[in-house]
Every structure is written in C-alpha cells, then in structure tokens.
Amino acid sequence: MITLTTYPWVPDFAAPLMRAFRVRWALEEAGLPYSVRHVALGAEQCSPEHLARQPFGQAPAIEEGGLTLFESGAIALYIAEKSEVLMPRDDIGRMRAIAWLFAALNSVETAVQPLGEIVFFHEDANWAKERRPQVESFVRRRLASVEQALGDKAYLEGRFTVGDLMMVDVLRIIDSTHLIDGFPKLKAYKQRCEARPAFQRALTAQLEGFRQAA
C-alpha cells in the first residue's frame, strides 16, 4: 500500500491547494488504497527521517515497497502508470498525457504561481500592486494557449488523463482571481474535471484530515 506523507495542518487558504491534493486525487482516480503519515511543520519536517523522504523538507512524499518518491508531478506520474484511467496504454496517448503533465508544471504553474504569491502573501504591498498587471497579463496568455489547445474537446487529449489532473490542479491556484472567467471553454473544462467523483473524494479527505488535526 502507498503511504502518503503530508502535513497535519496548513493555513486555511492553503488547505484545499496543498500539493498533496494532487496525489490524493490521482490515488482516488486510480482506485488505489493508501495510508497517510503526518509530518509537522517546523522541526519535524527538517528531521533526518523526513529529509530522507523529501530532501527539501516539504510535502508530499510517498513510499511503496522499497520506493520513496517526492515531487507531486513525479508521484502523479508514478500513480498514473498504474491506472488506465489516468494513463492511456498506447504509446502515443501515453506520451501526450505525459507532455500535458509537464506543460501544467513547467508552462502554466510557473506563470500562475507568482500571481498566487501576490494574492495570498503580498496583495497590499506597493511593489505587488505595480507588478500584478504584468503578471496577470502573462497568465492570461498562458490560459489562452491552453484554451486554444483544448478547443471543443472535453479534455486536452479527448479523454481524461493525468495531464488533465495536473492542469486543473494548477489552475486552482488562481481561483480567487476569477481570471479563468474570461476563458469560457477552459472554465467549463475545469468545472468538468472538478465534478469528477474522485476529485470530490480527494478534496473531502484532504480538508477532513486538516480539520481533525486542528
């Protein structure tokens, strides 16, 4: 069984967005059982035991058998390889799904993360007010590119894959900005993915875990 290592508590704004959610969602889509280990923020996350799992003292990490794995994208890919729900079995479909997973992390998350940092941590700072229009402009260009690639399809490759899972979780970072409202096809796509039962189960599990710890 996979053991997921995550934090027992994070601030309220971060609770639905913590990257452990990507792992939970992938596990739920794949129908794989898992257990949860908590590592507290502070001294415990910097302990030798946890650093052996996650060299940067972050979360999530997973363990299964002799494998210890960190980084949410790598973990999602590992889980996807176990499930046809997340990963097509033909070579072309598989590589296209992997390409979208990397695109979500490298082309889209790198654009939306600076905006998320402004919104959550620096919104009232003068430098952030000056910088935000430029950041939002770049995010809009990235959203337009994803929407163009999506076209009229239900999912990026026509069927749901790990690439969609990662793309939608990245887009959730900027929910509070409502920038996606300007891209109706992309917004409908995101809502379609969030309506999946596995998404709902994963979100409930993540939030309930934090509530119990609090």
N, C-alpha and C positions, 0 to 999 in steps of 0.2 A: 504494500500500500504506500502511496505517496504521502509524505509528511510535509506540510506547508508551514514554513516559519514566517511569522508576521508579528506586528506589534500588537499589544493588548489594548493600546489606546493611542489615538491621534486627535488633534483638534477637530471640532465638529465640521468645519469646512472641508477638511481633508478626508473625513471618514468614507464618503462614497467614491472618492477619487484615488485613494491609495492604490499603488500598482499591484498590490496583492489581489485586487479585484480581478485583474486580467487573468490571473492564474485560476482563481475560483471559477470564473466564467468558462474558461477553457475546460476545466475539470468537469463542470456541470454539463457542458455540451458533449463531452466525450463519455459521460456516464461513468466516470472513474471514481471510486471511493477514495477519500483522503482524510487525514487527521491534521490537526492544527497544533503547532507549538508556538508559544508566545515568547518573544524576547523584548524586554522593556527598554524604552528609550533611556539613554544615559550610559551608566557603567556596564550594564549587561550587554548592550549592543556592541560595546567595544571589547568585550571579553575575548580571550583567545579561542574559546569554544565557538562563539558566533563568527568571529573573523575567519575561522576555518571553513565556515559555510558561505560567508559573504565577505570578501576581502575588504569591502568598503564600509562594513558595519551597518548596511542598510537592510531593507526587506523589499520584496520577498526572496526566499530561497526555498528549494525543495530537496528532499532526499528520497531515494527509492533504491533499495538494494545497496549496491556499492557506489551509486551515483549521488554526488552532491552538485547541485546546479544553481547558479544565481543569474540575475538579469531577467526581467519579465519577458522580454522578447524571446530569449533562448528557451526559457521554460515553456512559453506558449507553443513554440515550435516543437519542443520535445513531446508535449502532450498531444499536439495535433497529429504527429506521426503515428500515434496510437489509435486514431479515430478517423474513419472515413467521413464523419460529419464535418470535421474541420479540415481535412486534407484529401483532395482528390487522389485517386490511386494511379491515374495515368500520368506519365512524366511531364507532359506539357501543363496539365492542370495543376500538378504539384508545384512546379517551378513558378507558375503565375501566382499561386497563392503565397508562396514564399516571397516573391517580389513585392506584393502588396503589403505583407507584414513589414518588410524592411522600409518600404515607402512610408508607411504610417509612422515608423520610428524616426527615420532619417530626414524625410522631406516635409512631413506635416508636424510631428511633435516638436521638432526643433524650431518651427515657426510659432506654434501656439504656446509653448512653454514660457517664453518671455512675456507674453500677454497675461498668462495666468499668474506669473510672479508679480506683475504690476497690480493686477486686480486684487490678489489675495494679501500682498505684503506692502505695497508701496503706493497705493492709489492716491493718497493725499500729498505725496512728495512732489515738489515742483519739477524735478527732473523727469518724473514719471508722466506728469501731465504734458510735458513737452514731447516726450518720446512716444507716448501712446498712439497718436495718429499714424506715425510711421509704422509702428508695429502692427496696428490693425490693418493698414493698407497691405502689408506683406501677407498677413493671414488671409485676407480676402482673396488675394491672388492664388494662394495655395488651395483655398476652398473652391474657387472657380475651376482650378485644374482637376481636382477630384470629381467635382460635379460633371465636368465635361467627359471625363473617363467613364463615369457611371452611366451617363446617357439615360436611356429609358429602361435600363436593366434593373431588376430587383436588387441585385448585389453586384459587386465590382466585376466578378467573373461569371455572372449569371446565376450562380448558386452560392450559398453561404460557405465561407471558408475562414480559416484563421486570419487571413488578411482583413476580412471584414470585422472580425472581432477586435483586432488591434486598432484598425482605423476608427471605429466607433468609440472605443475607449479613449483614444487620443482626443477625439472631438469633444468628449465630455468635459475636458479641462476648461473649455471656454463657454460652457453652458450659460453662465451668468451674464455673458456679454451679448447674447442673442444675435451674434453676427451671422449665425447659420440661417437665420430667418430670411436673409437675402438670397438664399440658395434653396428654393423650394424642393427640388428633386433630391438634393443632398439631405435636407431636413427630413423628408419623408423616409429616405433610406435609413437614416439614423434612428428614427422612431420605429421603423420596421424591425431593426436589429434589437432595439431595447425592449420590444414587445415579446421577444422570444422567451419561452418559459425558463430556459437555462440562465438567461440574463437576470430574470426576476429572482430566481432561486439564489443565485450568487450574491446579488445585492442584499437580499434579506439576510443571508448568512453573514455577510461582512458587517452590516450595521448591527445585527443582533449580537455578534461577537464583541463589538466595541461597547454596546450597552451593558452587557453582562460584566465586562471588565470594569466599567465605570462604577 
